[in-house]
Amino acid sequence: MKAIRLTALSLLLAPVLALAQAYPSKPVRMVVPYSAGGATDTVARAVGNRLSEALGQQVVIDNRGGASGMIGSDIVAKAAPDGYTLLLTVGPPHSAFPFFMKNVPFDTVKDFTPIIVVGTAPQAIVVHPSLPVTSLKGLIDYSKKNPGKLSYGTSGVGSSQHMGGLLLNRAAGTDMVHVAYKGGAPALNDVLGGQIPVAIVILSNVITHVRAGKLHLLAVLEAQRAKAAPDTPTVAEAGVPGYAVPDTWIGLVGPARLPEAIVNQVNAAVLKALGFADVRARLEAAGFEVRGNTPKEFADGIAKGYETYRRIATEAGIKPE
């Protein structure tokens, strides 16, 4: 009887074991839920080339932009869990879809298998020199004296930058008005031109402008200081104790129920790709600090971030639209 049970179990496991042992036997599709040329696409192509070498199969980049990344994400959520359709995305907005959008066609946590965080992007608060503030405390005081008159630009609704602004209003008692742009570049252009006084943007994209005196850098949003600007305080250090947003990650995920053997194989291949100097240089040029972690660490981070964003959106009175 025991032999029969073992034989039956072997038959059940055989397809899974065969899949893991043979993987990959054909090209792997990496869906990027944003248009070509952006930061996420740049990272995908940098990592994809070296990932192809590590896996021994071509990694094909498939740009499926639209709906703030939701269209491409939905494709992967509904794909077969065989390791041949993966998603390189950014969280948030990936982690915050349900707090801003109605009828999201997937569960941002349950319908994906976390594989690895490729990098994180520190976010910074900057102001135009025409605004008479040079510190975060000065910005907070100015906003309180001029409620509803200051606007801050971000890359879009549901982004980590938007979340950071909502949390700052809540934690510091400010009343800055959010201006959502279709990407970080137009938000940066408008704060450089003085059309908006404040912006929350990727730190690496503003460093040169700060050094040139075109913008004042006040703080970074995360719990730790950024490598690119070690002398710049966090928001918590600059006068709002307890403030921090989760790291803005760019990471690789697959559909739910992706076999553990494949998850570990892809994780190891990405870690190998991140070891190349050319990959690291392109990631840093796109505004990301190179990371690399375990699938469990990534999953824990997603779950923690989800709860943080849910709390921020709830406390700010945000309703899905």
Secondary structure in CASP SS format (residue, H / E / C, confidence):
PFRMAT SS
TARGET T0000
AUTHOR 0000-0000-0000
METHOD secondary structure of the structure
MODEL  1
M C 1.00
K H 1.00
A H 1.00
I H 1.00
R H 1.00
L H 1.00
T H 1.00
A H 1.00
L H 1.00
S H 1.00
L H 1.00
L H 1.00
L H 1.00
A H 1.00
P H 1.00
V H 1.00
L H 1.00
A H 1.00
L H 1.00
A H 1.00
Q H 1.00
A H 1.00
Y C 1.00
P C 1.00
S C 1.00
K C 1.00
P C 1.00
V E 1.00
R E 1.00
M E 1.00
V E 1.00
V E 1.00
P C 1.00
Y C 1.00
S C 1.00
A C 1.00
G C 1.00
G C 1.00
A H 1.00
T H 1.00
D H 1.00
T H 1.00
V H 1.00
A H 1.00
R H 1.00
A H 1.00
V H 1.00
G H 1.00
N H 1.00
R H 1.00
L H 1.00
S H 1.00
E H 1.00
A H 1.00
L H 1.00
G C 1.00
Q C 1.00
Q C 1.00
V E 1.00
V E 1.00
I E 1.00
D E 1.00
N E 1.00
R C 1.00
G C 1.00
G C 1.00
A H 1.00
S H 1.00
G H 1.00
M H 1.00
I H 1.00
G H 1.00
S H 1.00
D H 1.00
I H 1.00
V H 1.00
A H 1.00
K C 1.00
A C 1.00
A C 1.00
P C 1.00
D C 1.00
G C 1.00
Y C 1.00
T E 1.00
L E 1.00
L E 1.00
L E 1.00
T E 1.00
V E 1.00
G E 1.00
P C 1.00
P C 1.00
H H 1.00
S H 1.00
A H 1.00
F H 1.00
P H 1.00
F H 1.00
F H 1.00
M C 1.00
K C 1.00
N C 1.00
V C 1.00
P C 1.00
F C 1.00
D C 1.00
T C 1.00
V C 1.00
K C 1.00
D C 1.00
F E 1.00
T E 1.00
P E 1.00
I E 1.00
I E 1.00
V E 1.00
V E 1.00
G E 1.00
T E 1.00
A C 1.00
P C 1.00
Q E 1.00
A E 1.00
I E 1.00
V E 1.00
V E 1.00
H C 1.00
P C 1.00
S C 1.00
L C 1.00
P C 1.00
V C 1.00
T C 1.00
S C 1.00
L H 1.00
K H 1.00
G H 1.00
L H 1.00
I H 1.00
D H 1.00
Y H 1.00
S H 1.00
K H 1.00
K H 1.00
N C 1.00
P C 1.00
G C 1.00
K C 1.00
L C 1.00
S E 1.00
Y E 1.00
G E 1.00
T E 1.00
S C 1.00
G C 1.00
V C 1.00
G C 1.00
S C 1.00
S H 1.00
Q H 1.00
H H 1.00
M H 1.00
G H 1.00
G H 1.00
L H 1.00
L H 1.00
L H 1.00
N H 1.00
R H 1.00
A H 1.00
A H 1.00
G C 1.00
T C 1.00
D C 1.00
M C 1.00
V E 1.00
H E 1.00
V E 1.00
A E 1.00
Y C 1.00
K C 1.00
G C 1.00
G H 1.00
A H 1.00
P H 1.00
A H 1.00
L H 1.00
N H 1.00
D H 1.00
V H 1.00
L H 1.00
G H 1.00
G C 1.00
Q C 1.00
I C 1.00
P C 1.00
V E 1.00
A E 1.00
I E 1.00
V E 1.00
I E 1.00
L H 1.00
S H 1.00
N H 1.00
V C 1.00
I H 1.00
T H 1.00
H H 1.00
V H 1.00
R H 1.00
A C 1.00
G C 1.00
K C 1.00
L C 1.00
H E 1.00
L E 1.00
L E 1.00
A E 1.00
V E 1.00
L C 1.00
E C 1.00
A C 1.00
Q C 1.00
R C 1.00
A C 1.00
K C 1.00
A C 1.00
A C 1.00
P C 1.00
D C 1.00
T C 1.00
P C 1.00
T E 1.00
V C 1.00
A C 1.00
E C 1.00
A C 1.00
G C 1.00
V C 1.00
P C 1.00
G C 1.00
Y C 1.00
A C 1.00
V C 1.00
P C 1.00
D C 1.00
T C 1.00
W E 1.00
I E 1.00
G E 1.00
L E 1.00
V E 1.00
G E 1.00
P E 1.00
A C 1.00
R C 1.00
L C 1.00
P C 1.00
E H 1.00
A H 1.00
I H 1.00
V H 1.00
N H 1.00
Q H 1.00
V H 1.00
N H 1.00
A H 1.00
A H 1.00
V H 1.00
L H 1.00
K H 1.00
A H 1.00
L H 1.00
G C 1.00
F C 1.00
A H 1.00
D H 1.00
V H 1.00
R H 1.00
A H 1.00
R H 1.00
L H 1.00
E H 1.00
A H 1.00
A C 1.00
G C 1.00
F C 1.00
E E 1.00
V E 1.00
R C 1.00
G C 1.00
N C 1.00
T C 1.00
P H 1.00
K H 1.00
E H 1.00
F H 1.00
A H 1.00
D H 1.00
G H 1.00
I H 1.00
A H 1.00
K H 1.00
G H 1.00
Y H 1.00
E H 1.00
T H 1.00
Y H 1.00
R H 1.00
R H 1.00
I H 1.00
A H 1.00
T H 1.00
E H 1.00
A C 1.00
G C 1.00
I C 1.00
K C 1.00
P C 1.00
E C 1.00
END
